[in-house]
Amino acid sequence: TELDRKTRRRTEFDFDLWGEENNQGDVAENKGKKGIDNSWIEKETKVHTDTWTSKHRPKEGLKRNQKSKTLLPAVEVPHPGQSYNPALADHQDILWKAAMVEIDKEKEQLRIERLTTGMFPKKSDAPNEETYFKEMAVGIPELGGEQPED
């Protein structure tokens, strides 16, 4: 019997001793996480319990796509030069970029000014009847116009 005891003892445990596999197959399938037999609990009771323990997800919730539709990140990371204590190079870089933005705005404003206001004469320089008459009278001495020099 001493020899039988030594041979019956396990010396290698290469399996999960507390695993789900056991001799009671259908009971093991109905067991919860804690090893409790849940086969006698109705589905409505399980849903009610899961709802109050925040484990329940409705059918429609399972179909819902939780992924964001946008490719943009949730929060845009600021430039390193905008921190409270930036490195000098980072700070100079952000200042340079800000200056370029302001210069571009000023150039655009000057372009608009040149194409609209600067292109038309002022009211005092605008042609009127008198200047029109002088321009048309050039070369006609009877009307007091100047003679073009040859």
C-alpha positions in Angstrom: 0.0 0.0 0.0 2.9 2.3 0.6 3.9 1.9 -3.1 0.3 2.7 -4.2 0.2 5.9 -2.2 3.4 7.2 -3.8 2.2 6.4 -7.3 -1.3 7.8 -6.8 -0.1 11.2 -5.7 0.3 13.9 -8.3 3.7 15.5 -8.6 3.1 17.6 -11.7 0.2 20.0 -11.8 0.0 20.9 -15.5 -3.8 21.7 -15.5 -6.1 24.3 -13.9 -7.2 22.6 -10.7 -10.1 25.1 -10.2 -11.0 25.3 -13.9 -14.5 25.1 -15.4 -14.1 21.5 -16.5 -15.7 19.1 -14.0 -17.9 16.0 -14.0 -21.1 18.0 -13.9 -21.1 19.4 -17.5 -24.4 21.3 -17.7 -24.0 22.9 -14.2 -20.5 24.2 -15.2 -22.0 26.0 -18.2 -24.6 27.8 -16.0 -22.2 28.9 -13.4 -21.3 32.6 -13.0 -17.9 34.1 -12.3 -17.9 33.0 -8.7 -18.8 29.4 -9.4 -22.4 29.8 -8.3 -25.1 27.8 -10.2 -27.3 30.3 -12.0 -29.4 27.9 -13.9 -32.4 28.5 -11.7 -32.4 32.3 -12.1 -34.7 33.6 -14.8 -33.4 35.9 -17.6 -35.6 38.8 -16.4 -34.0 38.6 -13.0 -30.5 38.6 -14.4 -31.3 41.7 -16.6 -32.7 43.5 -13.6 -29.6 42.7 -11.5 -27.3 43.7 -14.3 -29.1 47.0 -14.8 -28.6 48.0 -11.2 -24.9 46.9 -11.2 -24.1 48.7 -14.4 -23.3 45.5 -16.3 -26.4 45.5 -18.5 -26.2 46.7 -22.1 -29.4 46.9 -24.1 -29.8 45.2 -27.5 -29.7 48.6 -29.3 -26.6 49.6 -27.4 -24.7 46.5 -28.7 -25.5 47.5 -32.3 -24.4 51.1 -31.8 -21.1 52.2 -33.3 -19.0 53.8 -30.5 -16.2 54.9 -32.8 -15.9 58.6 -33.6 -16.7 59.7 -37.2 -13.9 62.2 -37.3 -10.2 61.7 -38.0 -9.2 64.7 -35.9 -7.9 64.2 -32.4 -10.2 65.0 -29.5 -7.9 67.8 -28.2 -5.4 69.7 -30.3 -2.0 69.7 -28.6 -0.6 73.3 -28.4 2.8 74.3 -29.8 5.6 73.7 -27.2 6.4 77.4 -27.3 3.0 78.2 -25.8 3.7 76.6 -22.5 4.3 78.5 -19.2 8.1 78.0 -19.3 9.0 77.2 -23.0 12.5 76.6 -24.3 13.9 79.7 -26.1 14.0 78.0 -29.5 10.3 76.9 -29.2 9.3 80.4 -28.1 11.1 82.1 -30.9 9.6 79.6 -33.4 6.0 80.3 -32.3 6.7 84.1 -32.3 8.1 83.8 -35.9 4.9 81.9 -37.0 2.7 84.5 -35.3 4.6 87.3 -37.0 4.2 85.6 -40.4 0.5 85.3 -39.9 0.2 89.0 -39.1 2.4 90.0 -42.1 0.2 87.9 -44.4 -2.9 89.6 -42.9 -1.4 93.0 -43.5 -0.4 92.1 -47.1 -4.0 91.0 -47.8 -5.4 94.2 -46.4 -3.0 96.3 -48.5 -3.9 94.3 -51.6 -7.6 94.9 -51.0 -7.0 98.6 -50.4 -5.0 98.8 -53.6 -7.6 97.0 -55.7 -10.5 98.9 -54.5 -9.9 102.4 -53.0 -6.5 103.1 -54.6 -7.7 102.3 -58.1 -10.3 105.0 -58.2 -9.5 108.8 -58.1 -10.5 111.0 -55.2 -13.6 113.2 -55.5 -11.4 116.3 -55.9 -9.4 114.7 -58.7 -12.4 113.1 -60.5 -13.2 114.5 -63.9 -16.0 117.0 -64.1 -17.5 119.1 -66.9 -14.8 121.7 -66.7 -11.9 119.2 -67.0 -13.8 117.3 -69.7 -14.2 120.6 -71.7 -10.5 121.4 -71.4 -9.5 118.0 -72.5 -11.8 118.1 -75.5 -10.7 121.6 -76.4 -7.0 120.7 -76.8 -5.9 121.8 -80.3 -8.8 124.1 -81.0 -7.6 127.7 -80.5 -11.1 129.3 -80.8 -12.2 127.5 -77.7 -9.1 128.5 -75.8 -7.4 125.2 -76.0 -3.7 124.8 -76.1 -1.9 124.1 -79.3 0.0 120.8 -79.2 3.7 121.5 -79.8 5.2 119.8 -82.9 
